[in-house]
Amino acid sequence: VLSASLALVAAVALPWVMPADAGAGRDGRTAILLLYAEARPLPAVVDLDREIRSTFQAALPGGVEFFTESLDLAWFPDEGYRSALPGFLRQKYAGRRLDLVISAGGQALRFALAHRDQLFPGVPIVFAAVDRATAAGLEVGPGVTGVWMVLDWEGTLDTALRLQPGTRRVVVIAGTSELERAWLADGRQALRKYEGRVELTYLSDRSMTDLLREVAALPGDTIVLLVAMLRDATGASFIGVEALALMHKVSPVPIYGLFDLGVGRGLVGGRVASFGEQGRRAAQLGLRVLGGDKAGDVPAVREAANVYLFDWRELRRWGLSEDHLPPGSVVQHRQPSAWELYRWWIVGGLTLTAAEAALIIALLVQRRTRKRVQRSLQETEERFRLMADSAPVMVWMSGSNARCTYFNRPWLDFTGRRLEEEVGDGWIEGVHPDDRTACLEAYGKAFDAREAFTLEYRLRRVDGAYRWVLDHGVPRFGPDRSFQGYIGSAIDVTERRVADEIARRQRDELAHALRVTAMGELAASLAHEINQPLFAIMSNAEAARRLLAAPSVDVAEVGEALRDIGEDGRRAADVIARLRAFFAKEPAERQPVDVNELATGLAGLVRREVEHRGISLTLAPTPGLPAVLGDPVQIQQVVLNLLLNACEAMEGDGPRILTIGTSKDGAGTVEISVGDTGAGLGTMDFAGVFEPFVTTKPGGLGMGLSISRSIIESHGGRIWLTPNPDRGITAHVALLIAETDA
Amino acid sequence: VSAAPADGIVFVVDDDDSVRRAVARLVRSVGLDVETFPSARAFLDHSLADRPSVLVLDVRLRGASGLDLQAELSRTRPDIPIIILTGHGDVPMSVRALKGGAIDFFQKPVRNQDLLDSIHGGIIRSREALAARAARDAIHRRFGTLTAREREVLTLVVAGAVNKEVASRLGISLKTVKIHRGRAMQKMQAESVAELVRLAQRAGLLVEAS
């Protein structure tokens, strides 16, 4: 009966203790995590906890910070809960520094060892209240020591049989939790040797109601050995001493036990293990470890002395003689105290007072905390708004429901709308109707994945014009790592896009020019194609003239000659038609050209294209180079052609670095170089690739380099390729320096 | 205008059908025989008769080039002159062609008369080369009828040795030298020592003696 009330005290006391544990740690304090297998209100845990704390606090006054975790495994055997526990604790203790972990109970140790690397890597572990039954199969690795607990079945039963020699039956009672099953299995093993002397009955898989009924019906020559009763067959949970109180009320026979907790709460006694003692000794080991001893070097305590402990009142109640107690037995509760007489009143009063005081203090603390948090939140938000409003970009924020909650001043100035209009999904009204679907889809997709995103869409400006904006959003997470929505920034990139468009058009025109130039390169072979039919025509005409002058005219031969003349005339005309584009070519203009300016311009021209292909572009100009003489458009064509070649050469695997450089070689020329890190030319001739129709590219015409050469040579310059020492090739264009008038 | 040689054949190698046909017709119109080939290979595979010939060759052929064919032909038939044609000539190529023994290098469209003149010149040159070769072969044949001793005597005589020297060099009597010498002169159909030396020169036999 007393046990129940103690449990109540423990339960009420809990809120007092918890905030102190969870409070912000101060530097220099020793941080200890107390990991209990079962819930805190269990008297066993209360005893352990009290002894652990007081031992540490006595040795390290004011310098200890305790964190407490009850795994509660006996009462919550659900697998989902168990598998969620490590993740929960990892989250909870992420970033916490721990100096020591004390685990109490076999399950707690098992848990600590299993998830140690994940939860508190490298932190020494000291265990307590671990017995051989629950520790079965457990590997206690390095960095771990502790106190083993012994369930002294024989010691208890021997004593019971000495007190009650007429005993014929022993009823062993245990609950159905994993822990109790393990203990019971251990007991069956230990008690096997009594099988001849007494009849052993194990009562386990029963509801509390059935159990009490069976206990009430036990015959006189029986004793009860209560192991533990945390959970009955129906799954109902009990605090061990609570169950003892119930049994004590109905049992017609004495009840013996294995733990000191029950002594004074209904047990006659036994050779009991003490949780308090376990806690005290574990704390002592912990102090050694904290003092510098390696946990692995501190030997585990094998035998945390069990004691013969008995309740005087129970002995008297059952008429058992103290004379039969083993030597060294401790008999408690000899005098009924005022406490015992008026316990209900005292407990009730104390409980009420304590609960009331706890409530008041908790409320006060809570109020103060909330006020402080509110104030600091306000300040933070104020600061954020100030910053966001003065930023040169448009900033928006959304909540965890994807709806927008905030737009900064620049955004509102841009769209010319009020915050109330933009929040929620209002902003989408400003997005160009053609871009809305894509915009919402991309946002939704990123949102579901909690990923950052970058979008380009058209947004209506206050003047009604749609401007292209580049919007970059990132997910936000709270201090507890919970997802809170997105924050994003947007900038007007319309000008940039227009510039890109112009650049692309320029490049298209250059490419077209390159094609025209290709016709120039073809001139040689085209001339051949025209001269052939012309020559044939002339020969046929001369032959016909001679044939007609002969004494006997071969008319058939003359006719054939004339037919061939007609055919060759048509053939020549076809070739001329193909040449038309070439004839339209405009003459080049020579002027001083700044190669650095040209290289920089080209770099800008190709940068987007290059980056699109995953190539990094390096511009390495030598400053202060003299101008070269040439047609800037043609030189640009050549270098652009080289750049495009270099890009194509890097389409395979491997590094992708494109380098544009300029330099002066001292021989009256300035050089522009284009280097790649592509596959190189393989077995091909470095000079041969400049011939028309020679190409390294599948499907390539093989005209680019030959055209480039014709252009550069017409400038009096030189173009050539060299292999790079590591990878790829470099194309060089040397151009003559322009003569200055000065 | 050169006189048309009565006998002669013109080979035309050009990969352009209509050019081939036109040149053949032109050549036939001046009374010369003509054979055409679309490639250098086709020409080389053809067996050539010992008659005055000229090759009209386009250097820009597909497959083996005209210059390759020229090199090959100058080895096997140096008596056939080569006239090079090109649709698009450049200086280095014409230099190479002429150095390789071409008698002319024309860029199409060449004037017909220039080409015909060149062909006629080539035929004459070819005929002369064939005649020289025939004479040389005749001397070689006569030289082949000499005995070993007659050759020794003849070689020393051509080198300018008098009978006495020949006798002492060969270790034979003066009389025997005279008999060998008389027979050799007779076999070589030479009237005098001077003519004998000329014959030896034409046949390239003097080299052996020196």
Interface residues (C-beta under 8 A of the other chain):
Chain A: A524 S525 A527 H528 E529 N531 Q532 P533 L534 F535 A536 I537 M538 S539 N540 E542 A543 R546 L547 A550 E557 E560 A561 D564 E567 D568 R571
Chain B: D16 S18 V19 R21 A22 V23 R25 L26 R28 S29 V30 R60 L85 G87 H88 Q107 K108 P109 V110 R111 N112 Q113 L115
